[in-house]
Amino acid sequence: MASALTDKLTRLVKEMRGQARITESNVQDMLREVRMALLEADVALPVVRDFIARVKDKALGQEVLGSLKPGQTLVSIVNRELAATMGEGVADINLAAQPPAVILMAGLQGAGKTTTTAKLAKHLIEKRRKKVLTVSGDVYRPAAIEQLKTVTSQAGAEWFPSTPDQKPHDIAVAALDYARKHYFDVLLVDTAGRLAIDEVLMQEIKDLHATLNPVETLFVVDAMQGQDAINTAKAFKEALPLTGIVLTKLDGDSRGGAALSVRQITGAPIKFAGVSEKLDGLEVFDAERHAGRILGMGDIVALVEQVTAGVDIEAAQKLAAKVKSGDGFDLNDFLAQIQQMKQMGGLSSLMDKLPSHLTAKAGAVDMDKAEKDIKRKEGIIQSMTPLERRKPELIKATRKKRIANGAGVHVQEVNRLLKEFEQMQGMMKKMKGGGLMKLMKKMGGMKGMGGGMPKMPF
């Protein structure tokens, strides 16, 4: 979360850690700063009051006063109470029902319900090994049904057809009947959203809930909405027995207030967080880990999971064997490493999970520029012939000009890429079987963030 809340609380954490003695006076000063940071981040006032009261109670108790490192203890209290505000640990999705387990997706238009439905389908298929059917009950928004069809296909799930001239109730009944007859494990129902809360919307979704009797009713809310998210949450809580929350757009430059408020307002646990626009950009929400991110402590567990999921171990082992056998490292291998970086979710996604003190210098670097640089390199290599990729020594002046024209770059860019490739090639020649992890670390070490292959944080 690249937010003002994270920036302010990170600075406060550094100041608190340096405190040799904790007194009522400096606790009050610290809490005043925390309160202002939370209010500016659009955290609901009742949530702020409750949070501050809990931290103050513990900070002025024996837990801190009797500690040898009161500053660090105070930080741990703030971290713990932040996590408690958003929930306790991980709230798993409930699929304990006679198949199909019905999951109803609710929320305002623009919150990301349709994309989130597909992301959840992909998650259930890949992580829970479920057979998933999706259906759209949104008969009002143009192209909503087609959008769900497209993203469902990309997610690897099956889509149940519906048309704008049907009633949402009839669509739901037909989809449920189809899911039962074809032995689906899960039915995901994408409902209509509105630009604002209205009685028609609420009555329609109440009827759908009564018809489907879902095991999960997930409230999808945009984390960038701030105070509006709180008002929406209240209205949906009154209309539906919400069982969980999905926070979308947590990767945006949001103020972060929704993440801290929405659980307390609805009483429902946050179950998932949308962390990128890609279909695999849905994380099971862990309150403790998210609190660490807000305080600038990073989320190393999520980083390891992301890197592990993105790394093609088989391809890396083949490359290691190839280098070890002396076959050499060519531009096809170089391209594979660039594409591996993209599979991991890109630089900004990886950097977001590192502790702020490790990314302070990198913060000055334009992440967009670095990611564009990666795409440019990919384009240059893809403009080469298969022979040129295998034998880069053939690439002389006329070939360089043709490659540059094909990639839409200057010849200097081609020269720069070839120089970086030669550096990595030289590095590979020196490696005589240092193991897979050593190989992968070396692959990430080119040129740092400022140019060339970005340095991987593992």
Disulfide bonds with the S-S distance in Angstrom:
none
